[in-house]
């Protein structure tokens, strides 16, 4: 019985890259099924790779949007509180720093 063999059977696969196993849970199956509608005829393994790529692109895009929102918030608040710190605030603050 092949499934009782405790060794991995991928020793002959020509790659040094890490491999990952993904169980097709209901959520994973739904995602792959949805991808199959967009890219019909692709094997489920290739659809999963496409989903990983799109997920990565989406995260990168969201990171860019978050950075833009952060910059906009900093710019919007820049100079908004001129009375919050006296002119020599940094000099006084640095007096407590070790030399």
N, C-alpha and C positions, 0 to 999 in steps of 0.2 A: 504494500500500500504506500503510494508515493507521499501521501499527506502525513505519514508517520515519520518520514525522514526529517531529522531535526536540522540538517544542513540546508543552507540556502541553495537553490538551484540556479542562481544567477552568476556563478563563478565564471562562466564562459562569455558573459555579456561584455562586449568591448568598450567599457567606459570606466573611468576612475571617479566619476561623479556620484554623489550620494543618490540613493534611490528612495522613493517614498511609497508607502502603501496607503491607499485611501479606501475605506469601506463605503460602499454605496448605501449610505443611510437614506431615509426618506427625503431629507433636505438636499442631499447631494444628488439623488435621483431626480428630484424636481428641477434642480439647476441644469443638469445634463439634458433632461427632456426639453426644457425651454431652449437650450442651445441647439438641440437637434432640429427644432422648428426653424431657427435662423440659418443653420448650416446643415441642411438635409444630406444624408448619405455619408456623413463623417462617422468614423467609429467613435464609440463613447470615450475611449481613452484620449483621442485627439480633441474631442469636445471639452473634456476636462482641462486639457492644456490650454485651449482657447479661453476658457473661463478664468483660469489662473492669470493669463496675460491681461485680460480685460480688468480683472480685479486689481492687478498691480497698477495699470494705467489710471484706474479710477482713484486709487489711493494717492498716487502722485498728483493728480489733478486737484484732489481735495486738499492735499498739503499746500499746493500753490495758492488755492483760494484762502486757506487759513492764514498763510503768510501775508497775503494782500490785505486781509481784514485786520491783521495785527498792525501792519504798517499804517493803514488808514486810521486806526484808533490812536496810534502814537502821534501821527501827524495832526489829528483833530484835537488832541489834548496838549500839543506842544505850545507852550507859552500861555496856556489858559489859566495858570495859577501864578501870576508874577509875584504875589505877596506871600506865597507859601514859604519861600526861602530867602533870607537876607542875602545881600551881595557877597558877604564873606563867609557864607555857609560852608563851602568846601574847605576853606583854610582852617576854620575852627574844627571841622570834623576830622581832618587829617592830623591835627595836633595830638590826638589820642593814639595814633598809629605808631607802632614800634619803628625805630629808624633802621 
